[in-house]
Amino acid sequence: MKVLLTGSCGYIGSHTLVELLDRGYEVVGIDNFSNSKREVIDNIKKITGKDFVFYEGDVCDKTILEKIFNENKIDIVIHFAGYKAVGESTLKPLMYYRNNIDSTLSLLEVMDEYNCHNFIFSSSATVYGKPHTLPIKENFPLSTTNPYGTTKLTIEYILKDLYKSNNDWNIVILRYFNPVGAHESGLIGEEPQGIPNNLMPYIVRVASGELEQLSIFGNDYNTPDGTGVRDYIHVVDLAKGHIKALEKLEKENSGIYIYNLGTGVGYSVLDMVKAFEESTGKKVNYKIVERRAGDIATCYSDPQKAKNELHWEATKTLNDMCKDSW
């Protein structure tokens, strides 16, 4: 089976690519390096001892997608490519709508043209908006509090309408909670361009002295210590969830399936800082600043459906997440 990964050199894409190669899948990758680095390609080959086909390009560009599908018999697509920062999306909503939705439409149109209808979509827990109760189940009402989340939810609606219009499609939507950590080799991980938008890479850069201090956005939420609570999941566990989703599509002829990928446990920002300090022995200086637009107080999953239907569950600990990030 030949698998196309969009955003293949990004944080989650690169770890999933490693898991696919380790299991003997043929992989084709595409990335435009807008938030990733070229050396990831060589590092993936070092980790796995295997090669893969790679194209540099933008998934919004149907020309490069046509070239990929013309030169390779693609059986399934895992779509990671997209902008992903909540805070940035509130400042640049048009950029997020244009990129995230256009890239997906271009990809789906070319897939349909080449009769490739197996699709795994990288969605997000942000599609649940402000949940009324916790933990969050897949059948909860959907809404959003920021443009990033709205792009994910819009794409979910597009996929549902696509399946209604043509039952040849075979789709898995994976709603991620908060990926952290890195491959145990240290060769790939979350290393964003510029100032990090996500918590763990920011903590790492403060601990290493690259940045002076961590800004914690608000300490007046209705949580045990006032800081935001999230369901943090190790990126390798998350990558393995994609393998389970792929295996499901291999068994099914058509359908649309939705799963949470999380641990089911919520940790606050201050919990994460303390855990990192205890795991690494490194001090993390921080300051409390104003709340960030688009954020909510608490978000953690009920991962039982993925356990029951995909036979997947997170196994790595908070200590693993911190040590591997460092």
C-alpha positions in Angstrom: 0.0 0.0 0.0 1.3 3.4 -1.0 0.5 6.3 1.4 0.7 10.0 0.6 1.5 12.3 3.6 0.9 16.0 3.2 2.9 18.1 5.7 5.2 15.1 5.9 8.1 16.9 7.5 6.0 18.7 10.1 5.8 17.6 13.8 3.1 15.0 13.6 3.7 14.1 9.9 7.3 13.2 10.5 6.6 10.9 13.4 3.8 9.2 11.5 6.1 8.8 8.5 8.6 6.9 10.8 5.8 4.6 12.0 4.7 3.9 8.5 8.2 3.1 7.2 8.9 0.9 10.2 5.8 -1.2 9.3 6.8 -1.6 5.6 4.4 0.9 4.0 5.6 2.7 0.8 5.4 6.4 1.6 5.2 9.6 -0.5 5.7 12.9 1.3 5.0 16.5 0.4 5.9 19.6 2.4 6.6 23.3 1.6 8.8 23.8 4.8 6.7 26.7 5.9 6.9 25.4 9.5 9.4 22.5 9.2 13.0 21.9 8.2 14.7 20.1 5.3 17.0 18.0 7.6 13.9 16.2 8.8 14.0 14.1 5.6 17.5 12.8 6.3 16.8 12.3 10.0 13.7 10.1 9.2 16.0 8.0 6.9 18.5 7.7 9.7 15.9 6.6 12.2 14.3 4.0 9.9 17.1 3.0 7.6 14.6 3.3 4.8 14.0 5.7 1.9 10.8 7.4 0.7 9.6 9.5 -2.2 9.5 13.3 -1.4 8.1 16.3 -3.3 8.7 19.9 -2.2 5.5 21.9 -2.8 2.3 23.5 -1.5 -0.8 21.3 -1.2 -2.8 24.3 -2.4 -1.1 23.9 -5.8 -3.1 21.3 -7.8 -0.2 21.1 -10.3 2.2 19.5 -7.9 -0.6 17.2 -6.6 -1.4 16.1 -10.2 2.3 15.3 -10.7 2.4 13.2 -7.5 -0.7 11.2 -8.4 0.4 10.8 -12.0 3.8 9.5 -10.9 2.6 7.3 -8.0 -0.3 4.9 -7.5 -1.5 6.5 -4.2 -3.8 4.2 -2.2 -4.5 6.4 0.8 -3.9 10.0 1.9 -3.1 11.3 5.4 -3.6 15.0 5.4 -1.5 16.9 8.0 -0.6 20.0 6.0 -2.1 23.2 7.4 -1.4 26.2 9.7 -2.0 25.2 13.3 -1.6 28.1 15.8 -4.7 29.2 17.6 -3.3 32.7 18.6 -2.0 33.4 15.1 -5.3 32.4 13.6 -7.1 35.1 15.5 -4.7 37.7 14.1 -4.6 36.3 10.5 -7.9 34.6 9.9 -7.9 35.1 6.2 -4.5 33.4 5.9 -5.8 30.4 7.9 -9.1 30.1 5.9 -7.3 30.4 2.6 -4.5 27.9 3.3 -6.2 25.2 5.4 -9.5 25.0 3.4 -8.0 25.6 -0.1 -5.3 22.9 0.4 -7.9 20.4 1.5 -10.2 21.2 -1.5 -7.4 20.9 -3.9 -6.3 17.6 -2.5 -9.8 16.1 -2.4 -10.4 17.2 -6.0 -7.2 15.5 -7.3 -7.9 12.4 -5.2 -11.3 12.1 -6.8 -9.9 12.6 -10.2 -7.5 9.7 -9.7 -10.1 7.5 -8.0 -8.3 7.5 -4.6 -11.0 7.7 -1.9 -9.2 6.6 1.3 -8.6 9.7 3.5 -7.4 10.3 7.0 -7.9 13.9 8.2 -5.9 15.7 10.9 -8.6 17.4 12.9 -8.5 18.9 16.3 -10.3 19.1 19.7 -10.9 22.8 19.0 -14.0 21.6 17.0 -15.7 21.1 20.4 -15.5 24.8 21.3 -16.3 25.3 25.0 -17.6 21.9 26.1 -20.4 22.0 28.6 -19.3 18.8 30.3 -16.1 16.7 30.5 -14.6 14.4 29.3 -15.3 15.2 25.7 -17.0 12.5 23.6 -17.1 12.3 19.8 -20.9 12.9 19.8 -20.7 16.2 21.6 -22.1 19.4 20.0 -19.6 21.1 17.7 -18.6 24.8 17.7 -15.4 26.8 17.7 -13.8 29.7 19.5 -11.1 30.7 17.0 -10.4 30.7 13.2 -8.0 27.7 13.4 -10.7 25.6 14.9 -13.3 26.9 12.4 -11.1 25.7 9.5 -10.9 22.3 11.0 -14.7 22.1 11.6 -15.4 23.5 8.1 -13.3 20.7 6.6 -15.1 18.1 8.7 -18.4 19.4 7.2 -16.9 19.2 3.8 -15.9 15.6 4.3 -19.3 14.6 5.6 -21.0 16.2 2.6 -18.5 14.5 0.3 -19.3 11.1 1.8 -23.0 11.8 1.5 -22.6 12.6 -2.2 -20.4 9.6 -3.0 -20.2 6.6 -0.7 -17.0 5.4 -2.4 -15.2 7.6 0.0 -13.6 5.9 3.1 -12.7 8.6 5.7 -11.3 8.7 9.2 -11.4 12.1 11.1 -8.9 12.1 14.0 -9.5 14.8 16.6 -6.2 15.5 18.3 -5.9 16.8 21.7 -2.5 18.4 22.6 0.5 16.6 21.1 3.9 17.0 22.9 7.1 15.0 23.2 9.5 13.8 20.4 11.0 10.6 18.9 13.2 9.0 21.5 16.2 9.4 19.1 16.0 13.2 19.5 16.4 13.5 15.7 12.8 14.7 15.1 10.4 16.6 17.3 8.5 19.9 17.5 10.9 22.6 16.4 8.8 25.4 15.0 10.2 28.4 13.0 10.5 31.5 15.1 8.8 32.0 18.5 6.9 28.8 19.4 3.1 29.0 19.6 2.8 25.7 21.5 3.6 25.1 25.2 6.2 22.4 25.2 8.7 23.8 22.6 8.4 27.1 24.4 9.3 25.4 27.7 12.2 23.7 26.1 13.6 26.9 24.7 13.3 28.7 28.0 15.0 25.7 29.8 17.9 25.8 27.2 18.4 29.6 27.6 17.3 30.4 24.1 14.3 32.4 25.5 14.2 34.3 28.7 10.9 33.2 30.2 7.6 31.4 29.4 4.5 33.5 29.0 1.5 31.8 30.6 -1.7 33.1 29.2 -4.0 33.7 32.2 -4.1 32.4 35.7 -7.8 33.2 36.4 -9.5 30.3 34.6 -11.9 28.1 36.6 -9.3 25.4 37.0 -7.4 24.0 40.1 -4.5 26.5 39.7 -6.1 29.1 37.4 -4.1 28.1 34.3 -5.5 26.3 31.3 -6.0 22.5 31.5 -5.3 20.3 28.4 -5.1 16.7 27.5 -1.4 16.3 26.5 -0.6 13.2 24.4 2.9 12.0 23.3 3.4 12.5 19.6 4.5 8.9 19.1 1.3 7.6 20.6 -0.5 10.0 18.3 1.4 8.7 15.3 0.5 5.2 16.2 -3.2 6.2 16.2 -2.8 7.0 12.5 -1.5 3.5 11.8 -4.6 2.1 13.5 -6.8 4.4 11.5 -5.1 3.3 8.3 -5.6 -0.4 9.3 -9.3 0.3 9.8 -9.6 1.8 6.3 -7.8 -1.2 4.8 -10.6 -3.4 6.3 -13.5 -1.1 5.3 -15.0 -0.5 1.8 -16.6 2.9 2.7 -17.7 5.0 5.6 -16.9 8.0 7.7 -15.4 7.5 11.2 -14.5 10.0 13.9 -12.2 9.4 16.8 -10.7 11.4 19.7 -6.9 10.8 20.1 -6.0 11.8 23.7 -5.2 10.3 27.1 -8.3 11.2 28.9 -6.3 13.1 31.6 -6.1 16.9 31.9 -3.0 18.8 33.1 -2.6 22.5 33.7 0.1 24.7 32.2 1.7 24.9 35.7 1.5 21.1 36.0 3.4 20.8 32.8 6.1 23.3 33.9 6.6 21.4 37.2 6.7 18.0 35.5 9.3 19.3 33.0 11.5 20.7 35.9 11.2 17.4 37.8 11.9 15.2 34.7 14.9 17.2 33.5 16.3 19.1 36.4 16.0 22.3 34.4 14.5 25.5 35.7 11.7 27.1 33.7 11.2 30.8 34.4 7.7 32.1 33.6 5.5 35.1 34.0 1.7 35.3 33.9 0.3 37.5 31.1 -3.2 38.3 29.8 -5.4 35.5 28.5 -4.9 34.7 24.8 -7.8 35.2 22.4 -9.5 32.0 21.4 -8.4 29.9 24.4 -10.7 28.0 26.7 -10.3 26.9 30.3 -10.4 23.1 30.2 -10.3 20.5 27.5 -9.7 16.7 27.8 -10.9 13.7 26.0 -12.9 10.5 26.4 -10.7 8.2 24.3 -12.8 5.1 24.8 -14.2 4.9 21.2 -10.7 4.8 19.7 -9.8 2.0 22.2 -12.9 0.0 21.4 -12.9 0.4 17.6 -9.3 1.1 16.6 -7.7 -0.9 19.4 -5.5 2.1 20.2 -4.7 3.8 23.5 -1.9 6.2 24.6 0.8 4.4 26.6 3.5 7.0 27.2 3.6 9.0 30.5 3.9 12.7 31.2 7.5 12.0 32.3 8.1 10.5 28.8 6.6 13.5 27.2 8.9 15.9 29.1 12.1 13.9 28.8 11.7 13.2 25.1 10.9 16.9 24.4 14.1 17.9 26.2 
